[in-house]
Amino acid sequence: MSQREPVWLKILRIALGLLFLFSSISKAVDPVNFGITMNDYFVSFGMGFLKPIALLAGVAAITCEFVLGCMMLLRVRVNLTTWGYLLFMTFFFFLTLWLAVAEYMEIHGIHYFGVVHDCGCFGQVVKMSNMTTFLKNVVIIIPTIIVFVNRKRIPDIGLTQLGQWILVALFVAIAVIFQLHCIRHLPAIDFSDWKKGNDVVKAFIEQPAKKESSFVYRSNADKAEVVLTEDELMEKDMSFYDNYEYVDRTDKEVEPGKKAEIDGFNMLDENGADHAFEYINPDTKVYLLFIHDVNEVKTKSMAYVRTIVTDCDQRDIPFVAVTNSDENDVEAFIEKYQIEFPIYRNPIDPAHGPFMVRDAIRSNPGLIFIDKGVVKAKWAWRDIPTKCLD
């Protein structure tokens, strides 16, 4: 007769399983983003040479977390699963402890380490500081240890060992296939400022803080002071100014300013002129091709691009591109593929960004159709249509 799992232990086990599933799925919907985060970690720890495997490392980490979550939830190979949880959480406990300490030292000017400030543990769904991430791991490692210590009280699922390994293989396949789909096409959930339906023209606008002015005037007769708003002052007639003299003005912020959601995006030509608002405005349709790096563009992708460029020309719809690559690389790219549409540049600091082109669409190249400033459609290069949208 198999041992019955205590209710309190079952609750802890299910909570841990759901937590790992949520964490892995929140990253799996955009594995390219987590690959970027992995590369940031590599650079931070002086291992920038590992950039070529950053995406692979990200996919592997997400898959591992997803599989462990499924195994914990369904009681598959419990002994192995609890060991996996313990090792996983112990590693990230000490990693995030170091990141929290290093970030604290950077903030207080003690020493600069170049640490990653967003752990990426929940992808772009939930963003956390390193200290918050560490405290989160402190909370999680406690039930992890409790479940590990009591692992013999949790019975395996009622399957043979072969059946359990088949389940594990199925979990791996689900995680990998889903991520590969998101990599080859676009994220299952788009968290970018350029997601479908967004008005990017409004996102370009920076809203200044709203201030309310008050004016202090002193009576010529009894020296009493009055405080008036701008509207109240406008209602006064000239006799008021004969009897009162101006003393002071105070400005009070009644509504904080709002930074532009899309800050740092431009489309510069060879002379440095910015054409962004020429194409992205409330009156224009445009097909905008985002090229992260012209040197990494696959030849096959340009065949997809040429087809829709031809249709855009026939319909007289602007088709332009923007890239982070430097001028020499762009010139070589234009010559190689005999490009006839304009390619503008969005110069960036290669280490610190802002990575506007990369973050707009997770495909190199990727195409966005913008109609009157609103994003109507996005395509990875494999999915670019042959005809323009009506």
Buried (B, 14 or more C-beta within 10 A) or exposed (E): EEEEBEEEBBEBBEBBBEBBBBBBBBBBBBBBBBBBBBBBBBBBBEEEEBEEBBBEBBBBBBBBBBBBBBBBBBBBBBEBBBEBBBEBBBEBBEBBBBBBBBBEBBEEEEEEBBBBBBBBBBBBBEBBBBBBBBBBBEEBBEBBBBBBEBBEBBEBEEBEEEEBEEBBEEBBEBBBEBBEBBBEBBBBBBBBBBBBEBBBBBBBEEEEEEEEEBBBBBEEEEEEEEEBEEEEBEEEEEEEEEEBEEEEEEEEEEEEEEEBBBEEBBBBEEEEEEBBEBBBBEEBBBBBBBBBBBEEBEEEBBEBBBBBBEBBEEEEBBBBBBBBBEEEBBBEBBEEBEBEBBBBBBBBEEEEEBBBBBBBBBBBBBBBBBBBBBBEBBBBBBBBBEEBEE
